[in-house]
């Protein structure tokens, strides 16, 4: 169990250190929206999710993305990208900030949300948004597979390693064939802007939590499973 919170109206002294307002792009460099807020762990200051404002193309307007699914955009400076399409986002259960108001509500939402992520891993060429997961033609032949043409030699029938240079492997959010889903939220190597923002949030997390803390606003920072 961890206390989760959001920045909401909190402002950093140096606005350039804030990722709110940065654009999020999906597959094909399709713009999905702008980062409106983050959901972070009160205890550590670690960001768990970013809240994205779609600007209206999504009926519920907002959706969330796990921090470990983000990376720096290769085409847009100071912006971010994720392996998502609008069609995939539309399958997510509607995000409502009120779901954070109780352990039960948030646990239920996370379970439904995580089940919508693809179980298969995706590989990308480092520093780009290009999907280079091998096609069926690029995959090594295995015993019993059918060649497109010509006989299969004894050596060709043996499993072969596929070497892909300069790649970054993105781990799946949860394992296929299991009833347990898990998103690590361990955002590593996203980029300088993200790292600076994360550091500032960690340094100021107590200030963020206590800013404008009336009984009503303090209650909005609650436990989430």
C-alpha beads as a LAMMPS data file, in Angstrom:
LAMMPS data file: protein, C-alpha beads

225 atoms
224 bonds

1 atom types
1 bond types

-500.0 500.0 xlo xhi
-500.0 500.0 ylo yhi
-500.0 500.0 zlo zhi

Masses

1 110.0

Atoms # bond

1 1 1 0.000 0.000 0.000
2 1 1 1.341 3.448 -0.850
3 1 1 0.071 6.973 -0.405
4 1 1 -0.518 8.401 -3.846
5 1 1 -0.879 12.063 -4.714
6 1 1 -1.035 14.490 -7.613
7 1 1 0.561 17.853 -8.251
8 1 1 -2.684 19.594 -9.188
9 1 1 -2.110 23.373 -8.840
10 1 1 1.403 23.106 -7.364
11 1 1 3.934 25.134 -9.341
12 1 1 7.715 24.662 -9.455
13 1 1 9.916 27.755 -9.119
14 1 1 11.485 26.967 -12.491
15 1 1 8.693 26.214 -14.951
16 1 1 11.186 24.691 -17.391
17 1 1 11.655 21.782 -14.970
18 1 1 7.963 20.865 -15.143
19 1 1 6.889 18.208 -17.651
20 1 1 3.241 19.250 -17.442
21 1 1 2.271 20.596 -20.826
22 1 1 4.657 18.298 -22.688
23 1 1 3.061 16.459 -25.604
24 1 1 2.667 12.687 -25.736
25 1 1 2.968 10.905 -29.082
26 1 1 1.977 7.370 -29.975
27 1 1 2.667 4.999 -32.862
28 1 1 3.198 6.716 -36.195
29 1 1 4.003 9.960 -34.402
30 1 1 0.302 10.406 -33.703
31 1 1 -0.286 13.047 -31.036
32 1 1 -2.293 11.601 -28.153
33 1 1 -2.454 14.694 -25.972
34 1 1 -0.539 16.650 -23.356
35 1 1 0.620 15.625 -19.891
36 1 1 -1.717 17.337 -17.443
37 1 1 -0.528 15.878 -14.135
38 1 1 1.297 12.972 -12.522
39 1 1 0.330 10.405 -9.898
40 1 1 3.229 9.886 -7.507
41 1 1 4.124 7.941 -4.367
42 1 1 4.066 10.157 -1.287
43 1 1 6.735 8.114 0.470
44 1 1 9.363 8.107 -2.299
45 1 1 8.261 10.806 -4.705
46 1 1 8.446 8.250 -7.519
47 1 1 6.024 8.940 -10.360
48 1 1 3.695 6.022 -11.061
49 1 1 1.552 7.409 -13.867
50 1 1 1.189 10.481 -16.035
51 1 1 -2.289 11.868 -16.628
52 1 1 -2.816 12.828 -20.264
53 1 1 -5.349 15.389 -21.504
54 1 1 -6.447 14.373 -25.003
55 1 1 -7.868 17.791 -25.828
56 1 1 -11.216 16.283 -26.675
57 1 1 -10.735 13.383 -29.092
58 1 1 -11.446 10.927 -26.246
59 1 1 -14.939 11.137 -24.774
60 1 1 -13.626 11.017 -21.208
61 1 1 -10.846 13.477 -22.165
62 1 1 -8.237 12.010 -19.760
63 1 1 -6.284 8.758 -19.607
64 1 1 -3.202 7.571 -17.723
65 1 1 0.063 5.961 -18.843
66 1 1 2.460 4.044 -16.543
67 1 1 5.699 5.965 -16.112
68 1 1 7.801 3.024 -17.240
69 1 1 5.978 2.981 -20.597
70 1 1 7.223 6.459 -21.527
71 1 1 10.360 7.467 -23.392
72 1 1 11.730 10.706 -24.752
73 1 1 10.321 11.502 -28.185
74 1 1 12.893 11.025 -30.928
75 1 1 11.235 13.657 -33.115
76 1 1 9.977 16.298 -30.701
77 1 1 12.335 17.939 -28.232
78 1 1 11.187 17.887 -24.595
79 1 1 8.155 15.750 -25.467
80 1 1 7.442 12.066 -24.866
81 1 1 6.183 8.982 -26.647
82 1 1 4.557 5.661 -25.767
83 1 1 3.644 2.499 -27.648
84 1 1 -0.025 3.384 -27.981
85 1 1 -2.594 4.241 -30.619
86 1 1 -5.808 6.169 -30.132
87 1 1 -7.709 2.940 -30.753
88 1 1 -5.867 1.280 -27.850
89 1 1 -6.459 4.239 -25.545
90 1 1 -10.176 4.043 -26.311
91 1 1 -10.223 0.512 -24.881
92 1 1 -8.948 1.692 -21.477
93 1 1 -11.543 1.963 -18.722
94 1 1 -12.432 5.650 -18.217
95 1 1 -10.018 7.375 -15.851
96 1 1 -11.619 9.299 -13.014
97 1 1 -9.607 11.095 -10.372
98 1 1 -12.220 10.072 -7.804
99 1 1 -11.087 6.458 -8.189
100 1 1 -8.084 7.437 -6.063
101 1 1 -10.378 8.158 -3.143
102 1 1 -10.315 4.616 -1.798
103 1 1 -8.097 1.548 -1.904
104 1 1 -10.915 -0.575 -3.261
105 1 1 -11.813 1.795 -6.096
106 1 1 -8.213 2.295 -7.203
107 1 1 -7.356 -1.402 -6.991
108 1 1 -10.393 -2.224 -9.100
109 1 1 -9.507 0.433 -11.665
110 1 1 -5.855 -0.611 -11.927
111 1 1 -6.847 -4.230 -12.456
112 1 1 -9.200 -3.331 -15.305
113 1 1 -6.736 -0.852 -16.778
114 1 1 -3.723 -3.173 -16.740
115 1 1 -5.674 -5.949 -18.437
116 1 1 -5.893 -3.764 -21.540
117 1 1 -2.140 -3.599 -22.104
118 1 1 -0.713 -6.018 -24.648
119 1 1 1.169 -8.911 -23.070
120 1 1 3.751 -9.234 -25.860
121 1 1 7.132 -7.463 -25.664
122 1 1 8.021 -4.844 -28.261
123 1 1 11.517 -3.910 -29.414
124 1 1 12.505 -0.506 -30.730
125 1 1 15.629 0.849 -32.341
126 1 1 17.333 2.913 -29.692
127 1 1 16.572 6.614 -29.977
128 1 1 13.641 6.133 -32.355
129 1 1 9.960 5.238 -32.239
130 1 1 10.421 2.501 -34.863
131 1 1 9.000 -0.883 -34.029
132 1 1 11.591 -3.470 -35.059
133 1 1 10.047 -6.555 -33.527
134 1 1 11.055 -9.301 -36.009
135 1 1 8.453 -10.262 -38.594
136 1 1 7.550 -13.898 -39.252
137 1 1 9.983 -13.841 -42.192
138 1 1 12.787 -12.635 -39.900
139 1 1 12.184 -15.155 -37.153
140 1 1 14.502 -18.228 -37.036
141 1 1 13.163 -21.474 -38.375
142 1 1 12.375 -24.190 -35.921
143 1 1 11.868 -27.926 -36.507
144 1 1 8.501 -28.442 -38.138
145 1 1 8.284 -24.972 -39.679
146 1 1 7.573 -24.648 -43.387
147 1 1 10.063 -22.862 -45.599
148 1 1 8.823 -20.409 -48.184
149 1 1 10.785 -22.258 -50.883
150 1 1 13.393 -24.974 -51.248
151 1 1 14.404 -27.799 -48.918
152 1 1 15.420 -27.173 -45.313
153 1 1 18.958 -28.256 -44.459
154 1 1 19.861 -29.889 -41.167
155 1 1 21.590 -26.703 -40.028
156 1 1 18.670 -24.517 -41.047
157 1 1 16.297 -26.678 -39.025
158 1 1 18.172 -25.850 -35.832
159 1 1 17.005 -22.849 -33.788
160 1 1 19.134 -19.828 -34.663
161 1 1 19.797 -16.684 -32.681
162 1 1 18.488 -13.439 -34.128
163 1 1 20.869 -10.522 -33.649
164 1 1 19.387 -7.035 -33.696
165 1 1 21.887 -4.263 -33.085
166 1 1 21.333 -0.991 -31.244
167 1 1 18.037 -1.992 -29.752
168 1 1 16.277 -1.300 -26.545
169 1 1 14.013 -4.025 -25.176
170 1 1 10.824 -2.838 -23.547
171 1 1 9.593 -5.362 -21.013
172 1 1 5.893 -6.211 -21.102
173 1 1 3.739 -4.819 -18.363
174 1 1 2.513 -8.267 -17.374
175 1 1 3.151 -11.857 -18.318
176 1 1 0.994 -13.704 -20.803
177 1 1 -0.922 -16.707 -19.555
178 1 1 -1.072 -15.573 -15.938
179 1 1 -3.895 -14.248 -13.835
180 1 1 -1.612 -11.737 -12.105
181 1 1 -0.882 -8.462 -13.843
182 1 1 1.969 -6.178 -12.901
183 1 1 3.287 -2.880 -14.171
184 1 1 6.640 -2.110 -12.629
185 1 1 6.400 1.708 -12.883
186 1 1 10.188 1.770 -12.689
187 1 1 10.819 4.643 -15.098
188 1 1 14.491 4.451 -16.060
189 1 1 16.305 6.202 -18.891
190 1 1 13.416 8.363 -20.090
191 1 1 15.594 11.414 -20.567
192 1 1 17.074 14.504 -18.985
193 1 1 13.859 16.490 -18.721
194 1 1 12.082 13.619 -16.990
195 1 1 14.982 12.944 -14.629
196 1 1 15.185 16.606 -13.589
197 1 1 11.440 16.748 -12.979
198 1 1 11.532 13.508 -10.984
199 1 1 14.388 14.826 -8.822
200 1 1 12.578 18.103 -8.110
201 1 1 9.409 16.251 -7.191
202 1 1 11.312 14.011 -4.793
203 1 1 12.977 17.030 -3.200
204 1 1 9.699 18.878 -2.797
205 1 1 7.247 16.048 -2.236
206 1 1 6.414 17.079 1.344
207 1 1 5.839 20.642 0.208
208 1 1 3.639 19.389 -2.630
209 1 1 1.593 17.215 -0.273
210 1 1 1.125 19.999 2.261
211 1 1 0.454 22.864 -0.143
212 1 1 -2.942 24.370 0.602
213 1 1 -3.673 21.522 2.989
214 1 1 -7.086 22.174 4.427
215 1 1 -8.847 19.145 5.806
216 1 1 -10.711 18.807 2.534
217 1 1 -7.658 19.036 0.284
218 1 1 -5.565 16.818 2.550
219 1 1 -8.207 14.128 2.252
220 1 1 -7.650 14.111 -1.491
221 1 1 -4.166 12.691 -0.933
222 1 1 -5.094 9.199 0.101
223 1 1 -3.918 5.644 0.106
224 1 1 -4.054 3.663 -3.076
225 1 1 -3.331 -0.025 -3.564

Bonds

1 1 1 2
2 1 2 3
3 1 3 4
4 1 4 5
5 1 5 6
6 1 6 7
7 1 7 8
8 1 8 9
9 1 9 10
10 1 10 11
11 1 11 12
12 1 12 13
13 1 13 14
14 1 14 15
15 1 15 16
16 1 16 17
17 1 17 18
18 1 18 19
19 1 19 20
20 1 20 21
21 1 21 22
22 1 22 23
23 1 23 24
24 1 24 25
25 1 25 26
26 1 26 27
27 1 27 28
28 1 28 29
29 1 29 30
30 1 30 31
31 1 31 32
32 1 32 33
33 1 33 34
34 1 34 35
35 1 35 36
36 1 36 37
37 1 37 38
38 1 38 39
39 1 39 40
40 1 40 41
41 1 41 42
42 1 42 43
43 1 43 44
44 1 44 45
45 1 45 46
46 1 46 47
47 1 47 48
48 1 48 49
49 1 49 50
50 1 50 51
51 1 51 52
52 1 52 53
53 1 53 54
54 1 54 55
55 1 55 56
56 1 56 57
57 1 57 58
58 1 58 59
59 1 59 60
60 1 60 61
61 1 61 62
62 1 62 63
63 1 63 64
64 1 64 65
65 1 65 66
66 1 66 67
67 1 67 68
68 1 68 69
69 1 69 70
70 1 70 71
71 1 71 72
72 1 72 73
73 1 73 74
74 1 74 75
75 1 75 76
76 1 76 77
77 1 77 78
78 1 78 79
79 1 79 80
80 1 80 81
81 1 81 82
82 1 82 83
83 1 83 84
84 1 84 85
85 1 85 86
86 1 86 87
87 1 87 88
88 1 88 89
89 1 89 90
90 1 90 91
91 1 91 92
92 1 92 93
93 1 93 94
94 1 94 95
95 1 95 96
96 1 96 97
97 1 97 98
98 1 98 99
99 1 99 100
100 1 100 101
101 1 101 102
102 1 102 103
103 1 103 104
104 1 104 105
105 1 105 106
106 1 106 107
107 1 107 108
108 1 108 109
109 1 109 110
110 1 110 111
111 1 111 112
112 1 112 113
113 1 113 114
114 1 114 115
115 1 115 116
116 1 116 117
117 1 117 118
118 1 118 119
119 1 119 120
120 1 120 121
121 1 121 122
122 1 122 123
123 1 123 124
124 1 124 125
125 1 125 126
126 1 126 127
127 1 127 128
128 1 128 129
129 1 129 130
130 1 130 131
131 1 131 132
132 1 132 133
133 1 133 134
134 1 134 135
135 1 135 136
136 1 136 137
137 1 137 138
138 1 138 139
139 1 139 140
140 1 140 141
141 1 141 142
142 1 142 143
143 1 143 144
144 1 144 145
145 1 145 146
146 1 146 147
147 1 147 148
148 1 148 149
149 1 149 150
150 1 150 151
151 1 151 152
152 1 152 153
153 1 153 154
154 1 154 155
155 1 155 156
156 1 156 157
157 1 157 158
158 1 158 159
159 1 159 160
160 1 160 161
161 1 161 162
162 1 162 163
163 1 163 164
164 1 164 165
165 1 165 166
166 1 166 167
167 1 167 168
168 1 168 169
169 1 169 170
170 1 170 171
171 1 171 172
172 1 172 173
173 1 173 174
174 1 174 175
175 1 175 176
176 1 176 177
177 1 177 178
178 1 178 179
179 1 179 180
180 1 180 181
181 1 181 182
182 1 182 183
183 1 183 184
184 1 184 185
185 1 185 186
186 1 186 187
187 1 187 188
188 1 188 189
189 1 189 190
190 1 190 191
191 1 191 192
192 1 192 193
193 1 193 194
194 1 194 195
195 1 195 196
196 1 196 197
197 1 197 198
198 1 198 199
199 1 199 200
200 1 200 201
201 1 201 202
202 1 202 203
203 1 203 204
204 1 204 205
205 1 205 206
206 1 206 207
207 1 207 208
208 1 208 209
209 1 209 210
210 1 210 211
211 1 211 212
212 1 212 213
213 1 213 214
214 1 214 215
215 1 215 216
216 1 216 217
217 1 217 218
218 1 218 219
219 1 219 220
220 1 220 221
221 1 221 222
222 1 222 223
223 1 223 224
224 1 224 225
